[in-house]
Amino acid sequence: MVMTEIKYLPEAQAIAHEYPGWEAWTSLIGGQWHARLKGSEPVVMVHDDSPAGIRDQIREYATRNPRE
């Protein structure tokens, strides 16, 4: 599966380390970044054009949803 190969890029690993419970990856086409909160129901995902934007969105989500 391609996603398995790309989600472990160093920057994606750094995001997962900084934000436990989240995993991040980038798409092969267009370089869009994605992250999801593992095990969330409903599924929680954020998208951005850069790893910095993903970090901002994860922090924003955590601020609005402090229990997750």
C-alpha positions in Angstrom: 0.0 0.0 0.0 1.5 3.3 -1.0 0.2 5.2 2.0 2.3 3.0 4.3 5.4 3.9 2.4 4.9 7.7 2.5 3.4 8.3 5.9 6.7 7.6 7.6 8.7 10.4 5.9 10.9 12.2 8.5 8.6 15.2 8.7 5.5 12.9 9.2 7.4 11.0 11.9 8.2 14.4 13.6 4.5 15.4 13.6 3.5 12.0 15.1 6.2 12.4 17.8 5.1 16.0 18.6 1.4 15.1 18.6 0.9 11.6 20.1 -2.3 10.0 18.8 -2.0 11.7 15.4 -0.5 10.3 12.2 0.5 12.3 9.2 1.4 11.7 5.5 1.7 13.5 2.3 0.0 12.6 -1.0 2.1 11.6 -4.0 0.2 13.9 -6.3 0.2 17.6 -5.4 2.1 17.2 -2.1 -1.0 17.9 0.0 -0.4 17.0 3.7 -3.0 15.1 5.7 -3.2 14.0 9.4 -5.7 12.1 11.3 -6.4 11.5 15.0 -6.1 7.7 15.4 -9.2 5.9 16.7 -11.5 9.0 16.6 -15.2 8.5 16.0 -16.2 10.2 13.8 -13.0 10.4 11.9 -11.0 13.6 12.6 -8.7 14.7 9.7 -6.9 17.9 8.8 -5.4 18.9 5.5 -2.9 21.5 4.4 -0.2 22.4 1.9 2.6 22.2 4.4 3.7 20.3 7.6 3.6 23.7 9.5 0.0 24.1 8.4 -0.8 20.6 9.7 0.8 21.4 13.0 -1.3 24.6 13.3 -4.5 22.7 12.5 -3.7 20.0 15.1 -3.1 22.6 17.7 -6.3 24.4 16.8 -8.3 21.2 17.0 -6.7 20.4 20.4 -7.6 23.9 21.7 -11.3 23.4 20.6 -11.4 19.8 21.8 -9.3 19.5 25.0 -10.5 16.1 26.0 -9.1 14.3 22.8 
